[in-house]
Amino acid sequence: MANMSNVKTPAKEQEPNIRNKNFDEVVFTYSEAEAISEAQRCLNCKNPKCVEGCPVNVRIPEFIGEVAKGNFSAAYKIISKTNSLPAVCGRVCPQETQCEGKCVRAIKGESVAIGRLERFVADWHLKNETDLPEAVKPNGKKVAVIGSGPAGLSCAGDLAKLGYSVTVFEALHTAGGVLSYGIPEFRLPKSIVKAEIEALEKLGVEIKTDMVIGKVLSVDELFEMGFKAVFIGSGAGLPSFMGIEGENSLGVYSANEFLTRINLMKAYDDTYDTPIKKMKSVAVVGGGNVAMDAARCAKRLGAENVYIVYRRSETEMPARAEEVHHAKQEGIEFKTLTNPVRIISDDRGQVQKLECVRTQLTEVDEKGRRKAQTIEGSNFTFDVDSVIMAIGTSPNPLIRTTTRGIEANARGCLVVNEGMETSKQRVYAGGDAVTGAATVILAMGAGKRAAQSIHEFLSK
């Protein structure tokens, strides 16, 4: 029976004043009844715009149709044909600007909750099914993947399904890339990341950790070892800073360092000895998802006052609306149209205050957002003991500076053609290493395109 409600089936959440003191997942997965009810809102369009909005082209109406009938196993098989990390995507993808943003139900109400349904199907599979994937006949060709983030894992999964022997080289001691070190437990449990990676290993993907390509091995040496192609999905882990006075003070973090200590090194867990500063008042500079993650983590670590400092208005914030909403619920204070100009420290070098200026918005810039112009004489300060910079990242230069014949642009991003091949033959790249910091699903889409290009080249 069709569900003609104009609003999504709500997902249960932890209460804000409870969840801002723990690292448990904020939003709960649908129950079977909730999933079926929501799936019945789908109109099964003949020309599904939602699929066009998905960077990995999940066959959305087909899998939702199976959910509506209670065929959850069949729904998972449909999703997994194009998406190697459905439990991850169902949690962290910006569906509101992609698949759900194109849903026709959104014209006169709310879109179908595609992300929640994908998450439900993936979680149901992880809980209820243990069958090994169908065996794939090996084709005898080896491909190396550098980086085990979303781009690398997506590329590796697709190649493994085509019969390639795939080895993933990860620089850190734990696989997952940004999924493991960047996104907090309360948004993406690491048990989910581990389960998704184990599913790829069952396909035959080999993952080698503590392998810093460019140090332990070079790209050229990988070819000498018999790999027929190399995919670079090493991400964008080099943090950016503002270059303002006081950035070297004690108590100033990059968001990368702060989140890595918390997520990968479990600084929030008292049974781990990872050092992290006990904060009272924290300013997080930036307006993206990383800034929201850092601010919400700081609150959970016990900070009394946590501020988001952003030079534009809330309308221009690149963070997901859901993340902004959750941050506000949890007690994060937003200081918009505000730009830091100086970090003030005491005679021991410890952060004491943040000096900022007020800004106003002017004309639209090249990215389609209005520029932030300083209002002269608007300087003010407020008390903080920590500042976290979450203003973007760029690719680490290690691989491009140790690989002959590979080109990068002025931002340090690798240059690729439409098939994701770099200037060096048989070396492909995708994700943040090419685009700079972007979303998980866009990285996965790049990994899929690269896998297809590698397959086409090696099949000649």
C-alpha atoms as one frame of an Amber mdcrd trajectory, in Angstrom:
protein
   0.000   0.000   0.000   1.377   3.414  -0.965   2.279   5.879   1.776   1.267
   9.339   0.567   2.542  11.241   3.598   4.330  14.459   2.644   6.872  14.060
   5.439   9.591  11.487   6.038   9.209   8.752   8.585  11.188  10.254  11.490
  14.322   8.553  12.745  14.756   8.315  16.502  17.647  10.245  18.054  19.402
  10.537  21.401  18.276  13.526  23.440  20.686  16.477  22.862  21.663  16.959
  26.511  22.451  13.268  26.822  24.299  12.716  23.556  26.556  15.769  23.964
  28.213  13.881  26.805  28.843  10.588  24.982  30.235   9.333  21.680  27.392
   6.932  20.901  25.628   7.269  17.563  23.214  10.211  17.546  20.638   8.964
  15.019  19.216   5.447  15.194  18.616   3.114  12.256  15.017   2.579  11.149
  13.152  -0.461  12.439  11.846  -2.881   9.804   8.355  -1.402  10.101   9.675
   2.169   9.780  11.768   1.236   6.741   8.850  -0.441   4.970   6.572   2.513
   5.698   9.110   5.012   4.376   9.880   2.882   1.308   6.192   2.939   0.446
   6.446   6.713  -0.044   8.573   6.120  -3.158   6.631   6.725  -6.384   8.933
   4.441  -8.432   9.350   7.075 -11.120   9.857   5.914 -14.700  12.619   8.516
 -15.047  14.236   8.459 -11.582  16.038  11.754 -11.050  17.345  10.445  -7.738
  19.699   8.056  -9.557  21.077  10.969 -11.590  21.883  12.720  -8.324  23.877
   9.780  -6.932  27.625   9.922  -7.727  27.833   6.111  -7.675  24.496   5.570
  -9.474  22.792   3.345  -6.914  19.623   1.907  -8.464  17.502   3.701  -5.902
  13.886   2.950  -6.902  14.767  -0.724  -7.370  16.248  -1.208  -3.912  13.510
   0.850  -2.268  10.906  -1.245  -4.056  12.375  -4.356  -2.451  12.384  -2.698
   0.975   8.706  -1.825   0.536   8.002  -5.532   0.037  10.166  -6.564   2.993
  12.820  -8.129   0.747  15.798  -6.631   2.562  18.346  -9.131   1.270  17.361
  -8.413  -2.318  17.583  -4.688  -1.618  21.153  -5.088  -0.347  22.207  -7.018
  -3.442  20.936  -4.181  -5.620  22.761  -1.504  -3.631  26.025  -3.427  -3.406
  26.274  -3.804  -7.171  27.269  -0.142  -7.410  28.130   0.913  -3.847  30.945
  -0.778  -1.916  30.252   1.137   1.328  26.469   1.435   1.777  26.441   1.550
   5.587  28.898   4.441   5.425  27.073   6.334   2.681  23.734   5.963   4.414
  25.211   7.877   7.355  27.495  10.567   5.958  26.429  11.349   2.383  24.851
  14.779   1.781  21.692  13.193   0.374  19.812  16.474   0.654  21.887  17.944
  -2.183  22.203  14.733  -4.198  19.668  11.899  -4.533  17.074  13.327  -2.149
  17.547  16.778  -3.641  16.192  15.462  -6.937  13.345  13.354  -5.494   9.972
  14.391  -6.973   8.305  13.934  -3.587  10.267  17.011  -2.469   8.288  19.238
  -4.832   5.253  19.288  -2.520   6.759  17.986   0.702   9.797  16.103   1.954
  11.789  13.742  -0.221  11.867  10.020   0.374  14.462   9.309   3.094  16.814
   7.545   0.673  19.839   7.814   2.956  18.028   6.362   5.951  16.741   3.487
   3.813  20.205   2.735   2.449  21.562   2.737   5.993  18.774   0.425   7.146
  19.421  -2.088   4.363  23.186  -2.078   4.965  22.786  -2.444   8.736  20.232
  -5.224   8.283  22.673  -7.075   6.030  25.555  -6.704   8.499  23.373  -8.012
  11.309  21.556 -10.832   9.523  23.680 -12.140   6.651  27.071 -13.809   6.844
  27.236 -15.472   3.430  30.484 -15.023   1.566  30.257 -13.096  -1.724  30.117
 -15.091  -4.926  33.562 -16.237  -6.002  35.079 -14.262  -8.867  37.415 -15.934
 -11.337  40.855 -14.291 -10.985  42.183 -12.705 -14.164  45.817 -12.880 -13.005
  46.429  -9.115 -13.043  47.577  -7.109 -10.008  46.520  -3.537  -9.208  47.875
  -1.394  -6.368  45.673   1.108  -4.537  47.312   3.802  -2.415  45.096   4.874
   0.458  42.211   3.067   2.144  39.796   5.969   2.291  36.511   6.052   0.366
  38.123   6.562  -3.060  40.626   3.743  -2.580  38.140   1.303  -1.087  35.590
   1.970  -3.817  38.187   1.456  -6.541  39.509  -1.690  -4.848  36.039  -3.179
  -4.433  35.055  -2.644  -8.050  38.328  -4.083  -9.351  38.072  -7.118  -7.080
  34.599  -7.840  -8.454  36.175  -7.864 -11.923  38.748 -10.490 -10.949  41.792
  -8.338 -10.242  44.198  -9.075  -7.414  44.058  -5.808  -5.468  46.452  -4.684
  -2.735  45.631  -1.534  -0.775  48.556   0.307   0.843  47.526   2.400   3.874
  49.951   4.797   5.586  48.331   4.606   9.030  48.006   1.611  11.340  44.252
   1.329  10.729  42.437   1.157   7.399  39.612   3.506   6.484  41.296   6.833
   5.799  39.063   9.773   6.692  36.319   7.310   7.643  38.518   6.176  10.545
  40.465   9.277  11.549  38.177  12.118  10.493  34.500  11.349  11.101  33.512
  10.995  14.779  32.114   7.834  16.305  28.747   9.488  16.980  28.259  10.037
  13.245  30.013   6.950  11.902  30.787   4.104  14.322  34.155   2.552  13.620
  32.585  -0.904  13.919  30.633  -0.031  10.761  33.793   1.040   8.935  35.535
  -2.155  10.036  32.626  -4.310   8.848  32.548  -2.615   5.436  36.308  -3.143
   5.042  36.015  -6.784   6.077  33.371  -7.225   3.373  35.916  -6.025   0.806
  38.537  -8.363   2.206  36.101 -11.241   1.675  36.105 -10.231  -1.988  39.869
 -10.826  -1.979  41.153  -7.291  -1.394  44.415  -7.311   0.584  45.094  -4.352
   2.868  48.610  -3.537   4.074  48.841  -0.901   6.833  51.851   1.172   7.949
  52.844   1.501   4.293  53.765   5.099   3.506  54.073   5.168  -0.275  56.805
   7.611  -1.162  58.836   6.438   1.850  58.560   2.664   2.241  57.970   2.122
  -1.464  57.698   4.439  -4.443  55.057   4.285  -7.157  57.730   3.177  -9.617
  58.744   0.329  -7.313  55.129  -0.881  -7.255  55.332  -1.416 -11.007  58.609
  -3.299 -10.522  56.723  -5.596  -8.128  54.359  -6.649 -10.893  51.412  -4.305
 -10.422  49.906  -3.430 -13.803  48.231  -0.208 -12.649  48.243   2.064  -9.608
  45.390   4.106  -8.178  46.241   7.014  -5.874  43.524   7.757  -3.340  45.714
   9.261  -0.653  43.286  12.030   0.287  43.996  15.567   1.423  45.529  15.333
   4.859  47.678  18.471   4.922  45.878  21.028   7.131  45.536  24.710   6.277
  46.069  27.606   8.666  45.155  31.287   8.468  48.645  32.699   8.934  47.496
  35.020  11.726  49.483  36.088  14.773  49.492  33.544  17.587  48.816  30.378
  15.595  51.850  28.756  17.187  50.441  29.204  20.690  49.788  26.286  23.024
  46.212  25.172  22.583  45.971  25.700  18.808  45.088  22.572  16.842  44.417
  21.727  13.248  41.081  19.938  13.000  42.968  16.999  11.447  45.165  16.529
  14.501  42.303  17.064  16.942  39.960  14.612  15.227  42.698  12.018  14.644
  43.544  11.999  18.352  39.863  11.479  19.159  38.707   9.117  16.418  41.703
   6.990  15.519  43.570   7.214  18.811  40.409   7.230  21.007  41.388  10.138
  23.239  37.789  10.267  24.507  38.192   6.815  26.070  39.876   6.893  29.483
  41.284   3.402  28.910  43.547   4.864  26.184  46.553   7.025  27.025  46.248
   9.364  24.049  47.047  12.879  25.306  44.556  15.652  24.608  44.072  19.009
  26.281  41.208  19.449  28.735  39.375  22.401  27.276  37.010  24.882  28.889
  36.280  27.381  26.110  36.973  26.430  22.492  36.739  28.357  19.239  36.433
  26.256  16.075  37.230  28.288  12.985  35.341  27.192   9.859  31.855  26.316
   8.679  32.090  22.879   7.077  31.312  19.391   8.326  34.822  19.095   9.784
  34.224  22.215  11.876  30.932  20.769  13.151  32.642  17.469  13.967  35.423
  19.205  15.876  33.027  21.427  17.810  30.725  18.555  18.763  33.720  16.462
  19.855  35.036  19.301  22.019  31.654  19.547  23.712  31.665  15.821  24.405
  35.134  16.081  25.927  33.715  18.418  28.557  34.219  21.941  27.196  31.744
  24.361  28.779  31.742  26.826  25.890  32.209  25.849  22.245  31.980  28.437
  19.479  31.809  28.059  15.710  33.552  31.104  14.225  32.673  31.597  10.560
  33.289  34.609   8.337  30.103  34.255   6.295  26.478  33.786   7.347  24.875
  30.482   8.263  23.251  30.375   4.805  26.693  30.108   3.196  27.945  27.368
   5.505  29.087  24.307   3.500  28.220  21.945   6.376  25.169  19.707   6.045
  22.013  21.264   7.458  21.577  18.215   9.699  25.032  18.696  11.224  24.390
  22.383  11.911  21.020  21.498  13.457  22.533  18.821  15.682  25.379  21.120
  16.745  22.938  23.825  17.828  20.841  21.290  19.734  23.961  20.161  21.582
  24.789  23.648  22.814  27.324  24.879  20.253  27.225  28.679  19.883  27.525
  30.127  16.377  29.482  33.345  15.788  28.819  34.016  12.101  29.955  37.019
  10.069  33.049  36.861  12.263  36.660  36.391  11.213  39.684  35.756  13.492
  42.634  38.144  13.137  44.813  37.278  16.158  45.245  34.592  18.811  46.283
  36.142  22.123  48.319  34.064  24.585  49.749  34.575  28.070  53.447  34.811
  28.965  53.682  30.989  28.877  52.383  30.878  25.320  48.982  29.442  26.326
  45.930  30.646  24.379  43.841  33.155  26.359  41.701  35.066  23.885  40.682
  35.168  20.240  40.534  38.555  18.528  38.056  38.794  15.656  36.485  41.336
  13.328  32.903  41.589  12.142  32.287  41.007   8.453  29.586  41.803   5.920
  28.723  39.966   2.724  29.297  41.542  -0.677  29.325  40.185  -4.236  29.344
  36.496  -5.176  32.780  34.854  -5.572  33.943  32.262  -8.131  32.448  29.436
  -6.036  29.003  31.020  -6.003  29.198  32.295  -2.421  29.153  35.906  -1.308
  32.480  37.330  -0.210  33.099  38.317   3.399  34.347  41.914   3.764  35.874
  43.181   6.999  34.023  45.971   8.794  36.744  48.397   9.803  37.019  49.118
  13.520  34.816  46.165  14.492  37.526  44.282  16.408  36.508  42.440  19.557
  37.915  39.636  21.715  36.477  36.786  23.741  37.996  34.286  26.158  39.102
  30.876  24.889  41.779  28.434  25.971  41.833  26.491  22.681  41.445  27.234
  18.988  40.799  24.546  16.364  41.435  25.472  12.724  38.989  23.740  10.378
  39.453  25.824   7.250  40.385  23.115   4.766  43.139  20.749   3.742  45.290
  19.983   0.723  47.009  16.820  -0.540  50.247  15.762   1.113  53.072  16.380
  -1.429  54.923  13.132  -0.625  53.648  10.999  -3.517  53.834  13.646  -6.224
  57.343  14.687  -5.195  58.637  11.097  -5.220  56.995   9.991  -8.480  58.584
  10.771 -11.834  56.325  12.270 -14.490  53.230  13.023 -12.416  51.673  16.487
 -12.640  49.881  18.527  -9.981  48.153  21.906 -10.074  48.963  25.008  -8.042
  46.975  23.647  -5.080  49.017  20.441  -5.042  46.155  18.335  -6.413  46.992
  15.640  -8.953  45.884  16.391 -12.504  43.807  13.679 -14.196  41.910  13.242
 -17.460  38.265  12.188 -17.822  39.253   8.579 -17.183  41.017   9.571 -13.930
  44.469   8.807 -15.391  47.306  11.087 -14.348  50.065  12.373 -16.606  51.958
   9.167 -15.829  50.650   6.198 -17.805  48.928   3.475 -15.787  48.772   5.736
 -12.719  45.245   6.855 -11.857  43.992   9.070  -9.063  40.759  10.240  -7.494
  39.067  11.655  -4.424  40.549  14.440  -2.341  44.018  13.855  -3.839  42.543
  15.278  -7.060  39.745  17.607  -5.931  40.981  18.785  -2.571  38.744  18.171
   0.447  35.280  17.057  -0.708  32.625  14.501   0.259  32.890  10.764   0.830
  30.473   9.929  -1.966  32.266  12.105  -4.548  35.499  10.331  -3.660  33.774
   6.993  -4.099  32.436   8.067  -7.477  35.970   8.949  -8.566  37.243   5.575
  -7.373  34.553   3.811  -9.408  35.392   5.774 -12.561  39.071   4.998 -12.125
  38.349   1.286 -11.648  36.396   1.221 -14.893  39.195   3.035 -16.739  41.817
   0.664 -15.325  39.722  -2.308 -16.395  39.257  -0.930 -19.906  42.996  -0.308
 -20.264  44.131  -3.654 -18.886  41.535  -5.540 -20.943  43.008  -4.376 -24.245
